[in-house]
Amino acid sequence: MEYSSSFFLLLLFISSFLFQTTSLAAAGRKLAFLVDKQPLTITYHKGALLHGPIPLNLIWYGNFTSSQRAIISDFVASLAAGPAPTQKQPSVSSWWAMTAKYYFNDKKSSPPQLTLGDQILDESCSLGKSLKNSDLAALAAKGLRRQAINVVLTASDVAVEGFCMSRCGTHASLSSSGRRFAYIWVGNSAVQCPGQCAWPFHQPIYGPQVTPLVAPNGDVGIDGMVMNLGSMVAGTVTNPFGDGFFMGPSTAPLEAATACPGIYGNGAYPGYAGDLLVDPSTGGSYNANGDHGREYLLPAILNPSTATCSTLV
């Protein structure tokens, strides 16, 4: 079973806004039933959550520049649990600390301590440039599988089954030697669908066509990957094997971050990401500070106690 970061959630969010402004009252009553805001009640399904020290091993598939790899690897390194004195506030580690709300009923009491693990380069695209789900699993299996999360990152010219049509990233699990391990895939959408998987740094295909925000690291595709990777990491630790925390049907679950589509700052509404911080020197919009002076935009996390979407700013 796979769990996706789908831009269709964002499109539904935008569509609900567009619909609410229509003057077609008769049609409105019918469609409003489909898009009315539902309570954000997320349920624990009694399954395992991830715990303890867990490295995120990065598997780079295709051509990434060294600067692109540094942006993402610095983000992963910034996820270190607990206060990080080297990070200005609001910080990536503070964003990650919001997932602790999902462990309030768990005897092991705390989310995993994530670190940057191994990095594997497959620049020659050993499985070709058109990947199926089975290929993603095969690539994920190249990383260490014991107490780790393997992250497959595909370059902008690599086509992946379902990419841009229904998803921007996924997380799933595999069994190896009688043990299960979780893995993640996220694609670079810069060429194929930036308006779907890198919003708000690119104009969306549908909805209000406002001026896009400036990507904090100057790379629309990579900054979009960071947003989707953050969403998938939050979903992976709180619902690693399909029986953890989620809402809705198990075939299309909404998880810790995907339950809050399009929300990055206070005051967010359809077509508007929220009140964000802006770097005066670059004009980049962000809400989290990371290691090495990095700035990132990270999605809201659903607070299971209050049923509200929590942001850093």
N, C-alpha and C positions, 0 to 999 in steps of 0.2 A: 504494500500500500504506500502511495506517495501523497505528500501534503504540499500544496503549491502556494507560492506567492503570486496571486492572480491579479492582473490589472483590471479584470472584469469587476472586482469589488469596487475599485475606484470609479469605473464607469457607472456602476449602479449608484454610487454616492453622488456623482455629478448629475446623472439623469434625474435623480429624485429632486435636485435643486431646480433643474430646468423645468421639470413637470410642475413644481409648486408655483412657478411664475406664469403658467399658461392660463388663458382666459376661457378655455374650453371646459366648462364645469361638468357637463354630462360625461365626457370622456374621462374627466378628472376623477370622478368617483370610482370608476372601474380600475384605473391604473394606480390610484393612491393606495388601494388595497395591497398592491404588489410591492410598493416601495415605502410604505409606512415604517417609521423607525421602530425597531423591536428592542425590547430590553436586552442589554448585553450580559446575559447570564451564562457564564462559562461553568462547565460541570467537570468534576474530577471523576474519571471512570475507573479508578482503583488500580491503574497500572503503574509500572515503574517510571520514576523520574531519574534523571542523570545526577550523579553525585561525585564528589571527590575531585582530585586533580585530573583534568582532561585536556590534552593538547589538541589543537585544531591543525591538522596536517593539510597543507595547501597543494593541490595537484593542478598545475597550470597547463591547460591544453590549448595549444596554438601559440600565436605570436603575441606576447605581451612585452612592452618595454620594461626596462629596469625601474623606471620611475612609476609606471603603473603597478608593478608588483610591490613597490615600496608603499604606495598609498594603502593597498589592501592589507599587507602584512603589518603595517603600523597600526591599522585599525584593530586587527586581531590581537596584537600585543597589548593594545590599550584596554582590552576587556578584562584585564586582571582584576580579580575580585577584591573588594575592600577599598578604602580610601587610597588614592594615588597622589602623593604630594607633588609629583612631577606634572600632573595634569591640572590645568586651570579649571575652575568650575564655570558652568556645568560641564561635566566630564563624561567620557565614554564609560568609565567605570561606574559612575553614578547612574547612568542609564541602565547598565547591566544589573546594578543592585536592585532595580525595580522588579526583577524576576523573582526575588526572594519572597514576594507576596504569595507565590505559588507553593511555597514549602511550609506554610504555617501549620499544616496538619500532618506534616511528615516527620517521623521519628528521627530521620537523619538530618533534619532541620535546616539545611542550607543548600543553595544551588552549587553547581560545580565551580571549581576554580579553573577558568579557562586560560590557556597559555598558547603561544605560537609554537607549533611543532615543526615537523619536517616540511620541506618544500621540494616537490618533484616537478621537473620540467619535461613536458612532452611537446616540444616546439614543432616536431615534424608531423604531428597529428597522426599517430600510429594507427588509429581506427578510422581514418578518413575525416572529412569535414561535414558529414551528415550523420548525426548520431541518434540512435534509438535509446529508449530507456535502459535496455540491457547493456548498451555500451557505457552509459553513465555508471551503472553498477560495476562493470568490469574495471573502469578507471578508478572508481572509489576503492576497489579491492587492492589497488596497488600500494596504498598507504598502510601504515601499521594499524592493526584492527583491535588491539587490546586496549580497552579504556581510552578510546580516542574518537574524535569525529573527523572523518575525512571529507574534505571540501573540494569538489571538482569545479574549476573555474574555466569557462570556455571563452575563447577570443571572439572578436566581433564578426569574423568571417566564418564562424562555425555554426552550422544549422543544427538545432536539437529538436527532437520530436516534441511538438506542443509549444515550443518557444515562440512568443509573440502572438500565438493564436489563443492560448488559454493560460499561459503561465510565464513568469519571469525567473522563477527558481523553484526548487523542490527540496524536500528532505524525505528520506526513506530509511530503511534498514535492511541489512543482510545478515545471514547466519554463517558463521565460520567456526569450525571445530566445536560445534554445539553451543556457541555463544553468539549473541546478537550484537551488532554494532551499527551505529547510526552514521549516515552520510548526507551530504548536502550537495546540490548543484545550483550554480548561479551563472547566467550568461551575460556577456557584454552586449548591450542592446544598441550601441552607438550607431551602427549601420542599419540594422534590421528593423528596430522599432523603438527609438528613443522616446517617442510620444506616448508609448504605452508602459515602458519599463524604467524610464529615467525621469518621469515627471516628478517634481516641478522644474527640473532643469531643461526641459524641452516642452514646447507646446503640445498639449494632448491632441489626439486625433479627433476626439469628440469633446463637447462641452465648451465652457467659456475659453476663448482664445486670448488670454492675458499674456503679457510679456513674461517669458520664462525667467526664473531666477538664475543667478550666476553660480555655477558649481564651485564649491569651496576649494577644491583641489585642481580646478581648471580642466577637468576631464569629465564631460557629461556621462560617458559610458561607464567609467570607473566609479564615479561618485554615485551613479545609479546602482552599480553592483554592490557598493557598501550598504546602501539602504536595504536592498533585497537580502543581502547576506545577514545583516542584523536581524531582519524579520525571521529568516529561516533558522538562525541560531537560537532565538528566543523560542520558536516553536519546537525545535529539536530537543532542547533540554526539558521542556515541560510536557511534551507529548512525543517521546522518542519512538515508541512502538505502536502508536495508534490507540492506546488505551489510557492515556494520561489526561491532561486538561484540554478540552475543546468544547465548542458549541456547534449546534447544527448536526447534520447527518455525518456519519463516520466516513462516507464516501467523498464528502466535500467539507471537511471541518474548518471552522474558524478558530484560530489559536491565539496565543498571547499577543501577537502583533498584527496578524492578518484580520483580527476582529476590529481593528481601528484604521481602516483604509483612508489614505489621504490626509491623515492628521499628524502634523509634525511640531506644531506650536499652539499656544493658547489662542483661542478665537478662530480656529480653523473652520472653514465651511467649504462646500463643494466648489472646487476651482481655486481655492485659497489655502495654502499649506499651513497658515497660522503666523503669528507674530514671531519672527525669527531674529537671531543675531546676524549682523552684517559686518564683515571684516572691512575696516575703512581703507585698507591698502589694496585689496583685491576686488571688493564688491561682492565677494562670495557669501551666500546665505548658509547658515549652519545653526546647530543647536547643541553641539557637543565638542569639547576639546579633547584631543588625544595626545599620545606620546609624540615627541619630537616636534611639538608645535603644530600638529595637524588639527584640522577642523573638519567635522563631519556632520551630515544631516541624518538623523536616526528616527525611526517611526515611533509613534506612541505605543505604550504597553498597556494592555487592559489590566486594571487592578481588579482582581477577583473578589476582593472584599467589598469594594464600593461600586462595582459594575460600571466604572467610568474609565475613559481613556486618559492615561497619565503621560504628560510630556515634561521635558526638562525645562522648557521656557514657556 
